[in-house]
C-alpha cells in the first residue's frame, strides 16, 4: 500500500513551516506535525524581531544563501500581505580587528555588497543613540534590518495550508523509523507513513536525532525590552538601525529599533551568552541579576538605555560545536530522511531559503544551493 503522504515535516517553527510551504507549492502530499500550537513561543521562533544582514561575519560562504533569502522574503510579503521584513539599515560595531567588524568587512568585500565604514565620530553623528569609544568603528549596511519571526512562521503556514498541506498541532512525535520504502512516524495520537521525512526539531534535536551523532548544545537565552529615557522617538526605524556590538572581551550584544509603538520599548539581547538547558528544564523566569547585567552592558554604548525595564522573554538556542548549521540528507537514512538543525544564534534570516533547500533535498536528493558547509559529517562523533 502506498504511503499516506509524500513528505512529513516534523516541527513547524521557522524552518519547518518554510519547508511545508515550499513542498506544498510543488504539489506533493504534505503532513506537518507540531508539538505545540501554531506560531508558539516555546522554542526559538518568537520574540518579535530578528536581525537580518548580508555582510556576514560568520563566513562569506553564507552570502549566496542570504541573497536568495532576501528575494524569498520579499515574495513571502507579496504572497501573503504580511509584514515580515523591515530594512532599516544596520551597523556592526567594535574595534577594527574584532570578529564582528573584520568578518563583516571580509564578506562585504568578497561579494561586493553595498557598505560603508564609519569611524566613531561619524557613527555617533548619524545615529546619536549610539556612543562608541574613540577606537571603535562600524560597518554600515543599508540592506540590513529586522524580520518578524511570528509573522514569518504564520505566513509560511498560511501558504502551506493554502496549497493543500495538512497541518496538525498539539501532536508531539514520539518516534520515527524507516519503513518499507519510506518512513513511519508515531505521535501521541496516531501513526503516519510517508515516502520522506523532513526533521526540523529545533531544541529537540538531541532527542529526535540521536543517531545523527552531532553534539548539539541547547542553551537558554534572554531577550529584553527597555523603554529608553526620553522615549522611543530616537529609536524609530527611520532613525535607529539594528546593531551588533562587540566589546574588547569579545562579548556581543545586539538590538533593534522600537517597532512596537511608544510603549513597546527597544529590544536588546546578548549574542551567544546563554546557559545550558533542555526543553524540559529551561527556566522561563528572567531574574533581576540578569537584567542588571544587560543594563550594565548597554549603559556606556546607548546612554538612554537601559532606561526602564519592561519585560524579558526566554528562548532556546540549539547550536553545533562550530556554530554552523546542519542541512543534509540523514547519513544513515539518506533515501528517507532530511534533517535541518543547529540554526540558533544566526539562523532565522535564512528561513525561506532553507525551506526551499529542504524541498529540493526531500524530492530530488540534491540542491543547487551551496550547502557543503552544513554536512553533519564534519562534526559527527564516532559511534559508541
N, C-alpha and C positions, 0 to 999 in steps of 0.2 A: 504494500500500500504506500502511496506517495506521502511524503511528509506534509503536515498540515500547513506549513509555511515555507517560503523560500529562505527567509532570514529572520532570526530572532535577535533583537537588540536588548541586551541586558544592561539596564541603567539608562535613565532618560534625563540625566543632567545636561551639562553643556555639550559634551562630545556625543553622548548617546542620542540626544534629541536631534542633533545635526545629522547623525548617521541615519536615523529613522527617516528624516525628511528627504535626504538625498536618495536613499534606497526606494522609498515610496514613489518619488518622482520618476524613477526608472521603470515603474510598472510592475515591480515584484511584490509578492505577498509578504508583508512585514508584520511581525508582532513585536511590540515594545513592552518590556516589563520593568516596573519601577517599584522599589521597596517602599517609597513614601508617596505622597500625593504629587500632582504636577507642580513644577516650579517651587520646590520645597527649600527649606533653609537648614537642612540637617547635614549637608555635605560641603561642597566647595563652589557652588554656582549661585551665590547670593551675595547680598551686601550693597546693592545699589549701583556700584560702579567698578570698573576695571580699567587699568591703563592700557592703551594701545599705542604702539610706536613701531617704526621701521628701522631706525638706526640702532641695531640690536647688539648690545654689548655682550650678550651671552655667546654668540657665534655668528659670523656673517652667513653661515650656511642656512640660517633660518629666513633670510630676507626674501628669497623667491616665494616661500610659503606665505609670508606676510603680504606680499604684493597681491597674491591671489585672494587671501582672506579679506583684504580691503575691498576688492571687487565683489566678493560674495556678500559682505556686509551691506554694501550699497544695494545689491539685488534683493537682499532679505527685507530691507526697509521698503523698497518699491513693491514687493510682492505681498507684504502684509500690512503696510501702513503703520507699523510700529516704530517708535523712536528707539533705535538700538545703538547709534554711534554719534558722538559729537567731537569733531576735530577742532579743538580749541588751541592746539599747539602744546608743546611740551619741552621741558628743559631737563637735561641730565647734568647734575651739578656735583662738583668735587674738585680735588686737585687735578692738574692735567694728567698725572700718571695713574690716577685711580682707575679701577676697572670700569666704573660707570661712565667716565668721560672718555678714556682712551679706547675702550672697547666699542663705544657708540661711534666714535670718530672713525675707527677702522671699518666698521660696516658701512657707514655713510660714504666713505671714500671708495671702498671697493665696489659698491653698487651704484655710485653716482647719485645718491639721494640728496634732495634739497636740504641744506642745513646751514647754520651759521655758528661760529664760535664767538662767545661773548665773554669779556673779562668781567671781574666783579662789579666794576663801576657801571658798565653797560647793562649787565643783568639787573641790577637794582633800579637803574633808570627806567628800563622797560617794564619791570614788574616790581613796583615799590613794596609789595608784600614780602619780598624775599630780601634777606640781608646777608649775602655771602661774605666770607672772610676775604681779605685782600689777596690771598694766594689761591683762591678758588676761581674756577671758570665754569662755563656751561656750554654744552652743545644744545642749540635751539633747533627743534624740528617742527616746522609748520604743520606737517601732516600727522603729528601725534595728537592724542586726545583721549577720550574715555568711551567705554562701552557700558551698556546697561545689561548685566547678566540675566536678571529675571525676564526682561523683555525679550532678550535673545532666545532664551530657552522656550518661552511662550510662543515666540514667532515660529521656531522650528517645529514645535509640537502642533501648532496650527496648520502648517504646511503638510506635515506628515499625515495628520488626520484628514485633511482635505483630499490628499492623494490616495487615501484608502488604507493607511496603516491602522492596525488595531492596537490601541494603547491601553494597557492595563496597569492601574495604580494600586497602591497598598497591597502589592502581591510580591513579597520577597522571594527571591530564588534561594532554594536550599542546597541544590547541587546541579551539576550538569555533567554529561558524559557523552562520549562518541556512541553513535547508534546507527547501525547499518551504514548507509552512505551519507550520513549527516550527524545530527546531534539530538539528544533528548535533554530537555530542561525540566527540572522538578521545582515547583513552587509550593507555597503553603496551601494553595488552592487546587492545583491541577498539574498535569504533566503534558508537555508540548514537544512536538518534533519539528525539525526544520532541516533544510539542506545545509545551512550555515548558521553559525552563531557569532555575533559581534559582542564582545565584552568590554564595557566602559564602566569599570567598577569604582573609580574614584578612590576614596579612602578605604574601601572594602577590598582593594586588590590583594593584600596579603591573605585574605580569607578565601577568595574565589579563584586565585591564580597561584596556588602553592606549587604546582608542577612547572611553573614558568621559571622558578628558582632565581627570581630577581629580588634582592634585598631592599624592599621599599621601606622608607621611613614615613611614618604618619605623625604629624605634628599639629598641635593646637595653635592657631593664630588668632590675633585680635584685630578688629577694625574699630577705629574710634571716630566719633564725631564731636567737634568742638564749635561753639559759637565764638567767632573772633571778637576781640574787643573793638568796639566801634561798628559792629555789624558786618554783614556778609557782602555789602556792596562792592568793596575792592576785590572780592573773591569770586565775582561773577565770571562765567565762562568767556565773556567778551574781554575781560581784563586780567584774568589769572590762568596760568597754564597748569596742566598736570606736571608733576615733577618726580624725579628720583634723585635723592641727595645722599651722597656717601661721605662720611666723616673720615678723619685721619686714622681711625681704628678699623676702617672697613665696614662699619655699620651703615646700613642703608635705610632711609625712610622714604616713603612715597606718599603723595597726596593729590588732591583734586580741587577743582573749583567748587563753589557752593552751587549745587544743581537742584536742590530741593526747596528753594524759597528761603525767605529771611529767617525762618525758624528751623531750617533743616541743618544748619551748620556746615562745616567743611570736614570732609573725611580724610583721615591720615592713618598710616599703619607702618610698622616695621616690616622690612623686606627680609624674609628668612631669619626670623629671630623667635622661633616657636619653642614649644616644649613637647616632648614625646607623649603620645596618647594613642588610644584606639577609638573607633566609633562608639564603643560601649562605655569607655571610661572618661571621655572628654569632659572637662569641667566647663560648663556653659556660663558660669558666673565670671564677670570681669571685676577684678579686685582693685582696691584703692592704690596699692603699690604699683600695679601695672599702669594705671592712669598717670601716676606721678612720673614713672619712667618715660612714658611717651611725652608728657608735658616738658620734662627736662630736655629731651632731645629737640623739641620744637622751638623752645624759647629763644635761643640765640640765632635761629635761622629765619623764623617767621614771627616777628616780635608781637604781632597782635594775636597770635596763638600761643598757648592753648586757650586763652580766654576762659570760657565756661564749658565744662564738660557736659555733653548732652547724653551720650549713650555709648556703649561698647557692645559689639557683637562678635561671637567666635565663629570660626570656620576651621576646616581641616586642610592641611597640605598633605599630599602624597607625592613623595619625591624619590628619585633614584639616586644612587651614590654620586653620579657625575652631573646630576641635575638636568640631564637631557631626557626627552620623552621615550616611551616605548610605543611604537606603532608598527605592527607586523602581523603576518600570519603566525599562529602559535607554532613554535618549532616542533612540538610533539604531536600536533593535530592540524597540520598545515592545510589539509583539504577541507576542514570543517570549522575552524575557529580562527577568528581575527581578534587581536587584543589592542587596546588603546588605553594607556595609563601613565602615571608618573608625570602629570602635567603641572602640578601645583607650583605656584610662585610666578609662572610666566606663561601659562597655557591658554587662558581664556581668549586671548586675541586671535588664536588660531582655530577657534571652534568651527566656523563654516568650512574651512579648507580641510580640517581633519575629518569632518563628516563626508566630504567628497572623496577623500583618500580611503576611508573605511568602506564606502560603497564600491570603489574600484577594487579593493582587495577582496571583499566578500564575493563579488560577482565575477571578477576577471582574474583574481590571483596576483595582480600586479597593478602598478600605478605609474603614471608618467611624472608624478611629483617626486622631488628628491627626498627620500626618507631613509637613506643609508645610515645616517647618524642615529637612527632610532631603533636599530636592530637589538633585540634583547640579548643576543649572544655576546655582546660586548661586556656585559656586566653579570651574566648569569653565573651562579656558583655551581660547583661540581655536585653531582647527586650524592646524597649521604650513603 
